[in-house]
Amino acid sequence: MKRTISRNIAVVSAIFMIAFSIMLIVNYFQVNGSDTTQSEAMEQLKQANEENGNNPLLQEQIRRLDLLARKAYFISLNRLKVGMAILLAMAGIFVISIRVYLAKSKEIPDKDIDPIDDWLIKSKTRRYLVWAAAGVTLGGLLFALLTSPYLKNTLQPKKTPDITVGPDMQEVPEMEHIVPISETAKVVAKDEVEIKAETEATAIPIETSKVTHNGFRGNHSLGISNATHIPTSWNLSSGKNILWKVKTPRQGFNSPVINGNKVFFSGADDNARELYCYELNSGIELWRLRVQPLSGSPHQMPEISDETGLAASGVATNGKQVCAIFATGELICADIEGKQLWAKNIGVPDNHYGFASSLLIFQDLLIIQYDNLNAPRVIALDVATGNRRWTKERPERNPSWSSPIIATVDNKPQLILVGNPGITAYNPNTGEAYWRVECMSGEPAASPAYANGIVFGAAEYADMTAISAADGSVLWKADDFLPEVSSPVATKEFVFVATSYGVVASYDAQTGALVKYMELATEFYSSPIIAEGKIYLISNSGAVYIFSAKSDFELITSFETGERTYATPAFTDKKVVIRTEEHIYCAEVK
Amino acid sequence: MQNRFPKPDFESGYLYPEPHYPIPHEALWSYIDVGVLLLLMSFVAWAIIKKQVRWPVTLTSVLSVAYFGFFRQGCVCSIGAIQNVALAWTTPSYSLPLYVLLFFLLPVLFALFWGRVFCAGVCPFGALQDLVHVKNYKLSKAVTGALSTFPWIYLGFALLFAVTNSQFILCRFDPFVGIFRLGGEGALILFGVLLLFFSIFTGRPFCRFICPYGAILGLFSQISFRKISITKQECINCQLCHNACPVDAIRPPYVNKVKERRAAGVHRILRYMIFTPVIIIAGSTVMYVLSDKFSKANKEVQLYEAVMQNEARPQEVQSLELQAFYGQGRAKEELWTEVEVIKKEFRIWSGIIGAFIGLIISLTLINLSAKRTRKSYEIDHAKCVCCGRCFSYCPQNQKNIISV
């Protein structure tokens, strides 16, 4: 009777343990597998928050989601612990009951499965041991051999360059790295630099801001920067608030970009196309990378306007790689230490003014808006290798000089391109078109703006068009004041434009009503940037205008820098880097 | 946990409370642990040497599982203490806490006097396996004999990773601590549960085939001053104790009937002796060749590889280690210098440990080559965990009880 009861208890507890174990295992994987505090939704919210200049509503949403994730984690953890305790208790019951059940068999221990022949057992043990030791030794040696770097290099097939990148893309596997970081380069550069700080100062550890400006008009090319403590006045003639100023080695209208303590920009003339890296805190040239002759590159430079030049396209970086493109179709990419990673010519663009679209790096993709008369397309390459990820032909039969932007719409990234005649939104990861609105004409050079779910595109001989990024529906059009070269910038409330005839204007972002305009009797090619609640804008003559970034924008201050400026400045905490016609300089709060 | 819950990316206005550091009382508990350890080992020693009864061992097992296991959550333990002692021995800057040293030394001292009384029921791992052991199914002696070298090999690796200040693998791969803490790495908990499941049908698989501390204690147990005996009476060769022993630590009587010239036996032993240096060199060479792979267990080596990987193919999301490395502004060259030193240490220690493993295998082979004649059932003191199960099986002891 007692045996039967204990047997039944043992069986029930065993079934219970198995079922309960399965539940616990499922719970365990739920707890360990999910990482809701770093979920996709959370990351997208964070990204949206970053792009919207730390929006309090988004931040509140992030906090709520974060708290929820943490609570869920601890509840699951607690369940797991309680479950383990119950399981252990059941295991105890199982062992006790089975012991009771088998209590009678205690007196009849199990017999040996081996015959009690000590010598035979020893001989067998010896044999097993020798075989096991020999097996482990050989296995170990084989493992070491197969994983040795020498054998890896010998056995692995050499990767051939990806030559399927497009009809007129040609690969060059190797290029010479012209000037690495060297003491010589530094000394030469020093001579050219009008450094105000003492030389010794470079030896002091320098604090580097985390605020980056990774492409033309900043991160995602939206014209919005998170930089703080930005200088509000400087002067090149008197040297007021000027940290350093350097003559640019070669001509270029492209805008500088900043990542960490490095400033990148490019320059080109008939003799060479080069990518430069300067130290943000000192203006010392760290390295330069020259494009070596590439298969597909023209023997003669394409005939282009002097107002565009061969290096009008902005460079782009992600802090690990930096890439530059030239009007010759030459594209180079280096790591941030100046070591060339890859280079190729994607074909000389047929463009009467010269190629000017800036590069954009999104995650590990390098995106090129290649609008020109010959096979216009948008290209996404692997930024580390240069291999093609996707290419989409574009129906734009006219060239444009606009640059791509990334808009985060409903937590999903959209790649927005302005061309003639269309404004198109793509999936940046696949190239799939989300929507397209044909509303542009003339020669679009201004890049689109984006804020709060609305895309704004404008060109001088077209309209300012506001499009819902969710479905591509046109919300409004306006034609009061339109930019020629300078790109608009938008906030939730308004869109701000700077024209080439000196008018700056703001439109209501929701209705398109002209809110305010000012005639400043100058020209604007450089694009406005919003930072610290202010709009920074530089005229072609080199006058800096700082407005409050409100719908009734007020001119806070304006001052002359003393040099003609076409490029858009790059911002980081306490510093602005500006490229003028012949120089590049850094203004800093002192 | 730190990986899981990064700090928010922006200020929320929440004021973090001032850190409050309570007065540590861990030291007190540690010495209570040492006291409990001493008390329980003395109790077991008295029970098995003096009284030859098992119930105190069972009682100790319950207490040990409850106290050292669930209450103190399996740490500090004598098994893991091997690594602390090894690290302190090679790294003068490492301060070895006294109680950790005592946890390592006391069971060894007891083994020197009374055998593996620690394993009997004071060690929570052994105790847990012993408590769930229900039916003793025998395993092949040849297989278990070969497997008994594994604890020494495991010991070698534990020492290698400890002296190079890389990892405490005995703690890292502890199969029971997850059970005691009601949580941990799933795979290890599963391994612990499997060991316990096998423990139901065969005695203490962890103690016999894995535990390196048991191997050390077995060494001292063989030369202990007062050894455990099955009975104080004369053995009647009834075989009951041999069949009852859950760890196969009782050797049956054996009369050599193998027809072999004495010279052949001597030659065999000599052959193994001559091959000993070869096996040692082979072990040392294999381990030396693999030292580079072993060095990947070191955090600095891992960091260096992560940095190099990141430099070659930058990652969108960097690990905390990489963020810390770049955040501190450390130079790759400086890290490489450190890594070179670590790799050199690994080469040296891998060679030494390989030689040690080779020596263990050689000695085992020599030991297995000798024929010994036994007239009655004898305890193999290296294997015996002093559980006292054999006492109640011996008819001589029953006779003694009846006579009392």
Chai-1 contact restraints between the chains, C-beta under 6 A:
chainA,res_idxA,chainB,res_idxB,connection_type,confidence,min_distance_angstrom,max_distance_angstrom,comment,restraint_id
A,Y28,B,G186,contact,1.0,0.0,6.0,A-B,restraint_1
A,L80,B,G183,contact,1.0,0.0,6.0,A-B,restraint_2
A,K81,B,L182,contact,1.0,0.0,6.0,A-B,restraint_3
A,K81,B,G183,contact,1.0,0.0,6.0,A-B,restraint_4
A,M84,B,L182,contact,1.0,0.0,6.0,A-B,restraint_5
A,A85,B,L182,contact,1.0,0.0,6.0,A-B,restraint_6
A,V95,B,V132,contact,1.0,0.0,6.0,A-B,restraint_7
A,I98,B,V134,contact,1.0,0.0,6.0,A-B,restraint_8
A,R99,B,V134,contact,1.0,0.0,6.0,A-B,restraint_9
A,L102,B,V134,contact,1.0,0.0,6.0,A-B,restraint_10
A,L102,B,K135,contact,1.0,0.0,6.0,A-B,restraint_11
A,P109,B,N243,contact,1.0,0.0,6.0,A-B,restraint_12
A,P109,B,A244,contact,1.0,0.0,6.0,A-B,restraint_13
A,D110,B,N136,contact,1.0,0.0,6.0,A-B,restraint_14
A,D110,B,Y137,contact,1.0,0.0,6.0,A-B,restraint_15
A,D110,B,K138,contact,1.0,0.0,6.0,A-B,restraint_16
A,D112,B,K138,contact,1.0,0.0,6.0,A-B,restraint_17
A,I113,B,K138,contact,1.0,0.0,6.0,A-B,restraint_18
A,D114,B,K141,contact,1.0,0.0,6.0,A-B,restraint_19
A,I116,B,P252,contact,1.0,0.0,6.0,A-B,restraint_20
A,D118,B,Y254,contact,1.0,0.0,6.0,A-B,restraint_21
A,W119,B,V258,contact,1.0,0.0,6.0,A-B,restraint_22
A,W119,B,K371,contact,1.0,0.0,6.0,A-B,restraint_23
A,I121,B,K141,contact,1.0,0.0,6.0,A-B,restraint_24
A,I121,B,A142,contact,1.0,0.0,6.0,A-B,restraint_25
A,K122,B,L368,contact,1.0,0.0,6.0,A-B,restraint_26
A,K124,B,A142,contact,1.0,0.0,6.0,A-B,restraint_27
A,T125,B,A142,contact,1.0,0.0,6.0,A-B,restraint_28
A,T125,B,G145,contact,1.0,0.0,6.0,A-B,restraint_29
A,T125,B,A146,contact,1.0,0.0,6.0,A-B,restraint_30
A,T125,B,L368,contact,1.0,0.0,6.0,A-B,restraint_31
A,R126,B,L365,contact,1.0,0.0,6.0,A-B,restraint_32
A,R126,B,L368,contact,1.0,0.0,6.0,A-B,restraint_33
A,Y128,B,A142,contact,1.0,0.0,6.0,A-B,restraint_34
A,Y128,B,A146,contact,1.0,0.0,6.0,A-B,restraint_35
A,L129,B,A146,contact,1.0,0.0,6.0,A-B,restraint_36
A,A133,B,I361,contact,1.0,0.0,6.0,A-B,restraint_37
A,T137,B,V286,contact,1.0,0.0,6.0,A-B,restraint_38
A,G140,B,V286,contact,1.0,0.0,6.0,A-B,restraint_39
A,G140,B,L290,contact,1.0,0.0,6.0,A-B,restraint_40
A,A144,B,V289,contact,1.0,0.0,6.0,A-B,restraint_41
A,A144,B,L290,contact,1.0,0.0,6.0,A-B,restraint_42
A,K320,B,P314,contact,1.0,0.0,6.0,A-B,restraint_43
A,Q363,B,E316,contact,1.0,0.0,6.0,A-B,restraint_44
A,A384,B,R313,contact,1.0,0.0,6.0,A-B,restraint_45
